[in-house]
Amino acid sequence: MKKSTSSTSRFSSPWLYFIAVLSWTWFFWVLAILTGQGTDTGSGMLLAVLGLLGPMVGGIVFTYLTRDKEGRRDYWARIFDPRRIPAKWYLVIVLLVPMLMGLAALLDILTGGSIVPFQKTIAPFLSEPAALIPLALSVLFLGPFPEEFGWRGYVLDRLQERWTALKSSLILGVVWALWHWPLFFIKGTYQYNEGPWTVWFWTFMIGIIPLAVVMTWIFNNTNHSTLAIILFHFMVVFTDDFLNATTGTNIYSTILWILAAAVVVFIWGRRALSNKTRAEITWSQNPT
């Protein structure tokens, strides 16, 4: 199959993408930190959102710099075409996170944790279910949607052209975790509310890395569907809003994500994290 991008483009290095995205995002977020502006002010929220757009802007710009017309069309099809995703993988996308986080919450309660924090997070939505709609929209558009235009929508393929799926996932996971770091110092973000250098900080930063491995597994088995990853990323954040309510749950969920990533690597193999060969995990793969 003909590739739809040139690997010899001077812009094709994933490191250029990472430098560009970190520079864009951190410029706005560090500016918010230095000026003491939080998300409770209009200017602070603007800076936070502008920073958030870094992966998306980078993904679109680098796609148009490195891919031909067919490659650009394929980039958008990955984002919006649900037919790329095999039916059974929708079950993985929808059920894996609630099962894992539910188990983490159960383990926390069984080992002495209180059920009260979980009741407090769920109770407002039981009394007013309509409140789930704005919550779901904010989760979708303030995380999964803009981020995955770049992380999986663009740069993961670039990484996999050079290294195994596992190594590519680990590289992306580390960069992805570092990308979030300034949020712990911007007032009003949930990262700030949990605080830097706390247990929650370390479980958040470490947990992103095995999560990236699992996301590559889903990506490589859904015909490189960015939509599949946007939906899965949404499930991660949305479920966390309800079940990641205690320090114990944070710790257990991080351990479970590490175990999930290990199982994926053991069963599907580190080279492709898929039943397909690594040669079939290419930049221009189209759905079959």
N, C-alpha and C positions, 0 to 999 in steps of 0.2 A: 504494500500500500504506500502510496506517495506521501511523504511527510509534508505538512503544511507550514513548516517554519524552517528557517535556516539556522543550524547550530553554529554557523561560523559568524553570525552577526556579532558585532562588537558590543551589543547590548544584551547578549544572551546569558551572560554569567549571572547565576542566582545571587551572587554577592553584591552585584550592582543594584539589584532589586532591593535586597535587604538594607543596604546603605541608604538608598533613596527613601524607603518607607520609614525607617527609623528616624532619619533626618527630618522628614515631613512631620511625623507624629510627635516626636519629642520637641520640635520647635514650638508647637502650639501648647503642648502640655507643660513644658518647662516654663513657658511664658506665664501660664496660669499659676504655676507654683510660685514663681518669683514675684508676681504682682498680688499674690494672696487671693486670687479670684476663685471662688468655688462654683459648683453647678447650681447653687441657689441664686446666682445673679445671671442676668442675660448675657453679659460679656463672658463670664466664666463658662456658661453652658456652650456658647458659641465656640470658644477655644477648645473645649472638650470634644465637641462634635467634629470640628475641623481636624483635630488630631485623629479621631476615630476613622476618618475617611482615607487615611494614608494607604492601607492595603488595597482599597478599592481603586483609588486614583492610580497607584502604582501598577496594579494588575491590568487596568485598561490601557494605560500609556505604554507599558512594556509589551503588551500584546500587539499593539499597533506598530511598535518599533521593530518587532522581531518576527511577526507572522505575516503571511500573504493573505489575500482576500479570503480564500477558503479557510485558512486558520482563524481569521477573525470571526467569520461566520460560525465556526465550530465553537469558539470561545463563548459566544452568546447562547448557542444552542445548549451547551452544557449547563448553563444557568437556568434556562427557562423550559427545557423540554423534559417532561416527566417520563416520556417513553424510553429514555435511556436507562432507567432504573428497573431492573428485573423485579417482578412482583414480590418475590420472597424477601428481597432486601428492604422493602418497606416495613416488614415486621421487625427486622433488626433495627432500623432507624427509629421506629416508634417505641419499641418495647425494651431495648437493651438498657437504656439509661434509667427508666423508672425501676426496672428490676434490680439493677446494681445499686442505685441510691436507696431503694426500699430495703435491700439487704443491709446496707451500711447503717441505716436508721434503726433497723431491728437489732443489729449487733450492739449498737450503742445502748439501746434500752435494756437488752438482756444482760449487759455488763455493768449495769448500775446507773445508766443515764436516765434523765427524766423525760417523760412524754409531753410535759407542759410546753416546751418550746415548739414542738411540732403542732400542737393544738393551736398555739397562738398564730402561727403562720398560715394555717389552713382555715381557721374559724371565720375571718372576715369574708372569705370567698364563698363559704357555705351559706352565710346570711345574705350575700349579694353576689350571685354568680356572674352577673353582667360585668362586674369589675375585672373578670378574667380577660375580657376583650382588650381593653387598653393595656393591660399588663402584657398580654401576648404580643401586641403590636410593638410596644416599647422594647421588649426582649428581642424581637426579630430585627428591628431596624436600628437598634443601638448595640449591635454585636455581630450576629451571624451573617446578616446580609452584606454589610460593607466589608467585613473582614474576609469573607470567603471568596469575594471577587479576586482576591490576591493570593491568600495563603494556599488554598487548594486550587482555585480557579486559574492561577498562573504559575506560581513558583514551584509547587510540588513537582510538576512535570519536568521543570528545568533541573531540579535536584535529581530526579530519577533517571534522567539522561546520563548522569555522571556516576551515580552511586546506587547501591541496593536500596530497596524500598525501606528497609529498617534504618539504615544510616541516614537516608533522606529524611525520614520521619523524626529521628533524633535531632538532626540539625535544625529542622523547622520548629520542633518543639521547644528547643532552647531559645531560638530567636523569638518565637511567639511569646514565651514567658517573659523575656526581657522587654519586649515591646510594651507589655502591660505595666511595667515597673513604676513609671511616674504616676499612675493612677492612685497609688497608695499615698500620695502626698497632695492630691487635689481634693479639697473639701467638698463633701457632698456625694462622692462616689462610694459605692459599697465597699471598694477596696480601702478607701480612707477610713470608713467607719469601723472596719475590722482592725486596721492599724498595721503599719510596717513592722517587720521583725517578730511578729507574733506567730503562734502555731498556725493560725489560719493563713498568714502570709506564706509560710513555707509549704503548707499542703497545697495552696493554690499554685505556687510557682513550680513545685515538683510534679504535681498532678497533671499539669498541662503536657508534660513530655510523654507519658504513656498514653494519654488521650490522643496525642498526635499520631501515635502508632495505630491505634484503633481506627482513627479517621482515614488514614492512608489505606488500611485494609478495606474499609467501606468504599472509598474512592476507586480503588483499583478493581473492585468487583462490581461496580455499577457503571462501567464504561466511562470512567472519568467524569462522573456527573457532579458538577458543582452544586446543583440543586439538592442532591442527596446529602451533601455535606452541610449545606445551609440548614436543611431540616434537622439533621442530627445535632448540629451545633445549637440550634434552637431548643431541642429537647434537653440538652445538657444544661443550658442556662435556666430554662423554664422549670425543670425539675428541681434544680438547686434552690430556686426561690422558695420551694415548699419543704424539701426534705433535708437540705444541708443547713440545719438549724443549730447544731451544736458542735463543739470542738471534737467530741468523740466521733460524730458522723464525718467530719472533715478527715480525721485520721483514717477511719475505716474505709471511706470512699477512695482515698488516695491509694491505700493498700490494694483495694479491689481493682482499681484501674491498672495498677502495675501487674496484678495477676492476669487481668483480661488481656493486656498487651502481650504478656509472656505466653499465654495460651494461643493467641493469634499467631505469634511467631513460630511456636512449636508445631502447630498444625499446618499452617499455610506456607511457612518458610520465609526466611529473612530477605531473600532476593527479590521476591515480587509481592509477598503477602497476599497471594492469590493463587488459584488453581492454574492460571495462565502462566506461561513462561515469561521470564523477564523481557524477552524480545518482543512479546505481545503488549507489554505495558509501555506504550510509546506515547509521545507527545500528541500525535494526530489520530489516536485511536477513535474510530467511529462505532456507534452501537451496532450490534448484529441482530 
